[in-house]
Amino acid sequence: MKLPIIFAIDDDPQVLQAIQQDLRKKYRKQYRIIATSSVQEAIDSLPEFKKKGEEVALFLSDQRMPEMTGVEFLMQARKIFPNAKRTLLTAYSDTDAAVRAINEVQLDYYIAKPWDPPEEKLYPVLDDLLDDWQSDYRPAFEGLKLIGYQFSSQSHELKDFLAGNLFPYQWLDIENDAQAQELLDLHGKTRNDLPAVVLEEGAIMTRPTIAELGEKLGLQPKATQSLYDLAIIGAGPAGLAAAVYGGSEGLKTILIDKRAPGGQAGTSSRIENYLGFPNGLSGADLTRRAITQAQRFGVEFLAPQEVISIKPQGLYKHISMADGSEVVARAIVLSTGVAYHKLENESLDKFTGAGVYYGAATTEAYAFRGKPVYVVGGGNSAGQGAMYLSRTASEVFICVRRPDLSETMSQYLIDQIGRTPNITVLGCTEIVEGLGNEQLECLILENMDSHARRKVQAAGLFIFIGTKPFTDWIEMDIIKDAKGFIATGRDLGRYADFKQVWKHDREPYLLETCSAGIFAAGDVRAGAMNRVASAVGEGAMAVSFVHKYLAEN
Ligand SMILES: Cc1cc2nc3c(=O)[nH]c(=O)nc-3n(C[C@H](O)[C@H](O)[C@H](O)COP(=O)(O)OP(=O)(O)OC[C@H]3O[C@@H](n4cnc5c(N)ncnc54)[C@H](O)[C@@H]3O)c2cc1C
């Protein structure tokens, strides 16, 4: 933790040295002592401390200095650190000026020089002032600060990215948090520069892209080797499991994700049915454990980096990324998972990120405290989202087309929802319109039986409906089912094209696609179970087939 600062200034080097020594003797364990003889240097340094999130607890300033008086200096310092205690060091002849300054700059105290012995004339005064300062002091947040508008899709994207990559950050809403405007002013930026990220060392990035921010935060966007045994595309549970097994079994393995590790599971507030965790665990916790485990086995993790194409050339597979770079691997596991379907409705599109969110209950829930929100979807993810939102929102309404949740949600979640007084399930209900100015304010709901419509107040709408695999980018001859899920193993025999593309003596392995050496695992695979445990199981299983494939080539 950064120590608060005691800042001393005196143009006389001997006095400065004496005060510095006395301050260090008594306070150096709890405070950082900074001493300078130059007023200009002092004034220039204060905004830099502020940018880095440091706090000044006490200013001790000489009154008679050539560049400006101590009172003038304290007036300037007060603009930047208004809560710091202000003390003048005065000669006996200056006590009148000091007394006047008590009113002018709300001086807290003046100390007459010399102050010997400090135990009697210095420390008791400063102890008192510092105790007083400490009682109001709340240590500033020391990580990244993200400044933006709450209802902005760019801010939402950055929040999701930081949370997904497990970077602690403080969200500062420019419309509700005075610190946000203060930080912007300090860096000479305006609201047009939002969203902005203030880094720990005090630098600011305005309107950064995910790739720019990722690079600045030390994420690895480029591969270090030219050839890998195994490349895993997608770092959800399936990809992470494949990485742990690939790495631990000696394969030179690279894991690539376009956003962050964890995939859908990473956005889950509580996974309650994963083996071995009787009290459940959060998606963030599972992700943290899994990525640490994979990296411990030497797996290289590349993010944020989107794969846009694969081209097999002989035994090598060339993987192209969105930034133009390339990785070559001998085998691939595709574990790109699924994304939520968009709710096709033009009136809602314009509120995406401004009240309408796809999944993402954990990153935005706090913004809806005390307000009514709606959840669309009847699956487990919608149920979990509703439970999470119910902690902060005034009321949560789950809209489903079916009469109730019994056919689509696990019973344990239905029971939890039944026991939560501020959640209501609205069966046979569709959202037909979203209304609002800058952000979502109301929804029009329609009862599917009676076709009766009603307008309701809604600060947020969280959509968890049907899923679509991330496979549009795969242009090579990989057989997919009618919905775009990747066909594997024996199922491939059912597709008319199979015989034209598969030219090997053996059958495809269980999780192998119709391109030998390219495997699919997890939700992206046709017939997957859509569970964390099954994705993890498939990721692990895929690696055993990778070994067989590599052994025969
Ligand atoms: C909110 C929520 C709660 C859930 N709760 C539970 C639960 O309690 N229990 C349970 O068993 N299941 C739960 N599930 C389902 C479970 O999370 C999924 O079944 C599981 O995450 C699937 O894992 P996956 O690895 O196959 O894919 P995903 O988790 O979807 O991960 C795919 C990854 O691939 C990346 N990617 C996609 N395209 C590319 C590309 N072109 N280049 C690079 N990277 C790419 C994505 O960024 C993503 O990180 C929940 C899902 C959600 C959304």
The ligand as an ORCA input file, in Angstrom:
! r2SCAN-3c Opt
* xyz 0 1
  C     -24.009    -16.937    -17.166
  C     -23.740    -18.396    -17.379
  C     -23.844    -19.290    -16.333
  C     -23.591    -20.654    -16.529
  N     -23.662    -21.479    -15.456
  C     -23.365    -22.792    -15.581
  C     -23.388    -23.670    -14.452
  O     -23.711    -23.246    -13.342
  N     -23.051    -24.950    -14.647
  C     -22.684    -25.446    -15.866
  O     -22.347    -26.621    -15.953
  N     -22.665    -24.648    -16.968
  C     -23.002    -23.318    -16.849
  N     -22.983    -22.503    -17.956
  C     -22.611    -23.073    -19.265
  C     -21.089    -23.199    -19.372
  O     -20.490    -22.001    -18.957
  C     -20.693    -23.520    -20.807
  O     -21.254    -24.746    -21.159
  C     -19.160    -23.606    -20.929
  O     -18.565    -22.358    -20.609
  C     -18.745    -23.993    -22.353
  O     -17.356    -23.946    -22.404
  P     -16.546    -23.823    -23.790
  O     -15.128    -23.836    -23.416
  O     -17.029    -24.856    -24.720
  O     -16.951    -22.437    -24.454
  P     -17.061    -20.958    -23.923
  O     -17.173    -20.922    -22.452
  O     -18.156    -20.348    -24.727
  O     -15.669    -20.285    -24.326
  C     -15.327    -20.032    -25.663
  C     -14.150    -19.058    -25.715
  O     -13.712    -18.946    -27.069
  C     -13.345    -17.620    -27.355
  N     -13.428    -17.402    -28.816
  C     -14.533    -17.483    -29.604
  N     -14.208    -17.257    -30.894
  C     -12.868    -17.044    -30.929
  C     -11.942    -16.746    -31.965
  N     -12.310    -16.664    -33.244
  N     -10.643    -16.545    -31.644
  C     -10.226    -16.640    -30.348
  N     -11.068    -16.911    -29.321
  C     -12.372    -17.121    -29.602
  C     -14.365    -16.811    -26.567
  O     -13.869    -15.484    -26.305
  C     -14.513    -17.647    -25.293
  O     -13.608    -17.222    -24.289
  C     -23.244    -21.131    -17.806
  C     -23.152    -20.239    -18.888
  C     -23.394    -18.889    -18.682
  C     -23.284    -17.927    -19.817
*
